[in-house]
Amino acid sequence: MNSIRYAREIGLEVQVNTTVTQFNQEKIRDIADILAAEDIALWSVFFLVPVGRGLHHHMVTPQKHEEIFHELYDLGREMPFDIKTTAAQHFRRVTMQRLALDRSQGPLQNGSVHTSFSGAPGFSAGGGRASKGVNDGRGFVFISHFGEIMPSGFLPVSEGNVRTDSLVDVYRNSSLFRSLRQPDGYAGKCGYCDYRDICGGARSRACAVSGNCLASEPFCTYQPRRPGSDRHASNTYRGRHAEAGALSRDEVTAILSGKN
C-alpha cells in the first residue's frame, strides 16, 4: 500500500490487479473501498482461469460470477476509478443488460457506469480501451519469454515462435487464431448466443476446463434462445438483478435505442 501512495505522491497513475477466487469472493466491495481511498486510476479484476498454479476448485461458481458482475456494475457507478475485467467476457453482457434495465426504469441515479455502447456489435468500456469484444486471440496475442506465439497467457497453446515465424502471419493466418475470431463456429450455446459478438465467452477458460478452445464458456449462467425455438432467453442465476440477466440482445437493443 505504501508503494501505491509513493507513486501517487510523485504523480504516477496506479492500476491495481485483483484475481477473484473462492478466497476473496465475499470481499469485492471491501477491496473497492480500500482502493477508493488510495486515488487509483484503474482496478483490473481478473476471474481465475485454471492454468499454471490456478486450480479449478479455486474458481468461483457460475452463479457467483454473475453475482460479482452485478456487484462490479454497481461499483462502477459509485467508485472514483475505472473498472476493467479480464477473463470475464460475459461481464459485457451483464453490463448491457443492466444498462438497459436501468434505462427502462428511468434516469440513472447515483452516478453513471464508466461504460457506453455505440451500437452493435461495437463495445466500449471507457478508458480508451478496445471498442470490440477482445478475447484470447481476438484483438490480443501473447508472446512468452521463449518467444512462443499464443492467443493469451491464459491460453498457452503455441502457434509459432517469433524467432522463426512472423508474428503478423501467425496472428492473421493460424488456424487456431482464425477459429477463435469466428464466434459462429463456437460449440454449444456460445455458438448461437445473441451476445457472441461482444462476449464469446472466455476462450481460455473453455479450453482449460474442457480441452476444447471453441467450447462454450463453462461458467456462464445465461441461456440464449436456441435457433428455431420458441423459448425465450433465460438465466439460471436467481439472485439480485436476475431480471436483467434474462434480457435478450434484441430486448437490450430496443431499450437502449429508445424503441421500447
C-alpha positions, -999 to +999 in steps of 0.1 A: +000+000+000+029+023+007+041+018-029+008+030-042+010+061-020+046+069-031+036+066-067+006+089-063+028+114-044+050+118-075+021+120-099+021+084-112-013+069-120-018+035-105-036+004-117-043-024-092-050-060-103-071-084-083-079-120-091-113-132-079-112-166-063-130-187-036-108-169-011-119-133-017-153-136-034-171-121-004-146-092-002-151-074-035-167-043-021-143-042+008-114-042-017-130-015-038-135+007-007-098+004+002-088+013-034-111+043-034-091+058-006-059+054-025-068+075-055-060+048-081-069+052-118-079+016-127-090-015-110-083-046-132-104-075-119-093-109-131-115-140-129-095-171-123-086-194-153-073-228-141-039-228-158-005-228-142-009-225-105-046-216-108-067-246-096-101-255-108-116-256-073-103-221-066-127-206-092-160-191-080-192-208-092-210-197-124-237-181-102-211-163-082-195-150-114-229-135-123-234-121-088-200-104-088-206-090-123-236-072-110-216-060-080-189-046-103-215-029-123-229-012-092-193-003-080-187+012-114-214+037-107-200+046-073-162+044-073-139+072-085-118+048-106-125+028-137-131-009-135-118-034-161-123-072-162-101-099-176-113-135-184-148-123-178-162-117-213-197-122-201-194-092-179-200-072-211-234-090-215-243-082-179-233-045-184-255-042-214-284-059-196-281-037-165-278-005-186-310-015-205-329-023-173-317+010-157-328+029-188-362+012-188-367+022-151-358+059-157-328+081-154-297+067-138-292+077-102-260+079-081-237+085-110-233+066-142-213+035-152-180+040-169-194+021-199-210+031-232-222+014-263-220+029-298-243+003-313-240-034-320-216-050-324-193-022-311-185-022-274-166+005-254-157+001-218-143+036-214-108+045-205-097+044-242-099+006-243-108-015-273-143-010-287-148-046-297-151-077-276-115-085-271-108-122-263-080-147-265-065-144-300-091-118-309-076-084-306-049-099-283-018-120-287+007-132-262+045-138-266+061-160-240+096-155-226+107-182-250+092-163-280+062-186-284+032-170-300-001-178-281-036-165-281-031-153-245-011-161-214-041-180-201-044-200-233-009-213-236-011-231-269+019-222-291+012-215-328+047-204-336+078-186-324+088-150-331+124-162-336+114-182-367+078-171-376+062-138-385+040-126-356+016-109-380+013-140-402+007-163-372-020-139-358-037-135-391-035-169-406-030-196-378-060-219-379-064-216-341-063-178-342-087-177-371-112-200-354-110-181-321-121-150-341-152-167-355-178-170-327-204-185-351-182-216-350-181-220-312-196-252-298-227-253-277-246-222-266-217-198-273-221-205-310-256-193-312-257-168-283-271-134-292-243-117-273-215-137-290-201-108-310-194-087-278-188-116-255-179-150-269-170-164-235-135-168-221-118-190-247-090-196-222-114-209-195-133-230-220-100-246-231-087-251-196-119-267-184-129-288-214-098-291-235-117-275-264-108-239-271-141-235-290-163-249-263-189-229-246-179-207-216-185-232-187-191-205-161-219-185-178-254-187-165-271-170-194-292-194-216-298-179-251-327-189-272-318-218-294-323-212-331-358-223-342-370-225-306-400-205-292-385-204-258-373-170-245-338-164-233-333-171-196-307-172-169-301-197-142-289-170-118-317-162-093-300-135-072-303-098-071-308-082-106-319-116-120-345-098-141-317-080-161-297-112-166-326-127-187-328-098-212-321-109-247-299-089-271-330-078-290-347-065-259-315-047-248-310-031-282-346-020-283-344-003-249-310+013-254-321+026-288-353+041-274-376+018-294-390+002-263 
